[in-house]
Amino acid sequence: MKSLRILQLCHKPPRPSKDGGCRAMDAVTRGLLACGHRVKVLAIATDKHPYVPSEIEEEYLAATEIESIALDTTVNGVDAFSSILTGDSYNISRFYAPDFDRLLTHILQRQVFDLVIFESLFVAPYLRTVKRYCDGPCVLRAHNVEHRIWEQLASETEGMTKRIYLKHLAERLKGYEVNALQDFDFVAAITSEDEQIIQALGCICPVFTLPFGLDAEELPEPTTNQSNHVFHLGAMDWEPNVQGICWFIESVWPEVLREIPDCELRLAGRNFPSDLIAPHPSIRVEGEIDSAWEFLSGNGVMIIPLLSGSGMRIKALEGMACGRPIVTTSLGVEGIHGEDGVHFLIADDALTFARKIIELLLHPQRAIALGNAASAFAREHFDNKRLVRNLINELDSTFAL
């Protein structure tokens, strides 16, 4: 098909890649460019995700003509309380900035786009501006069903005040999410499970599953060495990761140490709270690391102890591609559709989780076979260029692009 002119609106800069959300947005950009389309990236920059051109490749800057507006999205107590009174979703409203809207208007007045991709619900407040100036279809790329995360966090929270507030956030966010789904022309869910939930919420536009994709040329060779430690990789400013690690250290790790006393747990991820866990000789906090691929290619058993969340765990897919044996909760591999016992091991209670880690550490050939099968599966089913091409073909058949 013809080369399309595409505007991609992002709630954080896709590069430099700091977390799974960045990776997911960047995968779409790379896939579109690889398929011969022209992409303009417009991103919100925050304290957590600043726009740093000096850390981005010149080729990417030129290809995307990326622009960004800085916005303070830190939680403000006054604004949060005000949202309770006004009925707004504070999760969403803090991502709206008049300066960003003005820049978006300026771009739309001077360029014509065949398609606009909204990367996550957090840039949905700019839909009205886009529709004022652009006739092309507006696509919501739903990285998660956002309100589900907050519902799950609320259900797991013990403190009454915090639990009530989280429930309030979830209710407001659900209301906004349900209404927003009616305004887009097309929704690209990141998993088939999320696609079903979005349809059940009453979405009337077409919904298509676009999972995270891998670029074969950037993948390291899968490792097949014997596993000698346990590791977790994930940004620790995302509440479900914090919740999962706290549960793992409190309820799972002691069981592993009873069987393998000299085992080591390595924890990597940016913004790791210094007071999250008590110092322990068996736990090494790596914090933010220089190379995720190098860390994933080590000789460890990967854990994904997620108890809440929605969407796809990108690090799970990348760990599989690297040949890592993985022990995970069901949520940790949602959307990947591999086979439990063949491509990873699933455990949803603490004792089973610990026993499956122990099994892989004590039986190296089992761990190697699991990692090899995972790598082959990820590389076969999640080719990024093919996935993005499928999305564009679906959009073309729907809107005659």
Phi, psi and omega in degrees: 000172183291161175287127182264151173260115190236131173258128181244113180263125187236141179276000171199155181296132178297332177228148357293147186287113183251341182199183183296326178297317176299316181297321181294317179293317181295327178298319178295315179302310182297320180295318179295316179296319180295332179273003175092011180269160178260129187235131172248124182255129175235122189229148169275133176253137181232175177299320179288328183227077180286158174267115185235088183304329182294343180259010182243141182297140180302323181297319179292316180302318181288319185291326186258346185048043186299138174229156184211150173237131179283139181217133177276106181254011178298147183293126180246122185300320181295313180295321180297317178293321179299323181295331177295321182284324184274341182087005178286158171272110182295329177304324184268315189299331181287354176262005177265131179221127177304324180297320179293319179296321178294318178296318177301315179299316179302316180293314183293332179286341185246349180228150178254133180237140177278341190199140175236126179253121177263111182276093176091163181295339187290344175256008178299331178301344181266006182297320182299318179295317180299314182293337178291330188242349186235133179268349182287161180296144178255120186250126173268119172268104185274102179291331178211167160270098198300318186293336179298322181299314183286327174298316181292319178297319179298319182293335181266355184273132183275318182296129186296315183298312180295320180298318179296318181293319178296322176297320177298314179300318181297318181295314178297317182294321179296317179300317179294317183297315180298316180293318182296324180300334181281344187265341181275159179273340187196143177237130175252101179279152184273345175220158177292330177296316178293325178301316180295320180294317180299318178294322179292337177283357176099015179297128184259349179272167178299140177238132185228144178268121174237094179287170175295140181244153180252141174263116186303324185290341181262354183281135174285163175296135179297141180267148183231021180282159180296135180287134182230009176200177178240143181215158174226139177231120180180146179296131185261020168255013174252118191305318179300327177294316178299313180302315182294318181292319178299317177298317182297313183293323182281321191249336185255311188302319178302325178293321178296316182294331178297325181270323182230084188299332183265013181290150181240140175250124179248128184242120181235146179154146182287157178057044178284118182298131184293335183255016185291317182230149177286143178304138180211137183299339182270355186242125177245120178267110181278332184070208180289135185246158182286320185227111178295321181298319179295319179295317180292336183270010178285191185257050184241163169271123182275137176243144175226084187270053183282131176250346178215162179134176180210166179084199185250137176274105186295321180295332176297313181294320179291322176296320176299314181299329179278359178083022180277134169289134188235135168246128190212158166283169178301321180297329185295336180240022177301134178090350182270326173062033168280186184249126176300131181090348179246313183251343177191171177244129181256134176214127183248009171226159190299314184294316179295320178302313180297316183296325181286327173296313180300318179303316183288324180287327182271346181233081187301324181293326176296317180295318180295317179297319179297315180295320179297316180295321179297316181297314180298319181295313183297317183290330181282321191260351187232044175288121190296313183299319180295318181296316180292322177298320178299320178298311182297321177297320179294318178295320180295319180291334181275320187243002181053057181296000000 
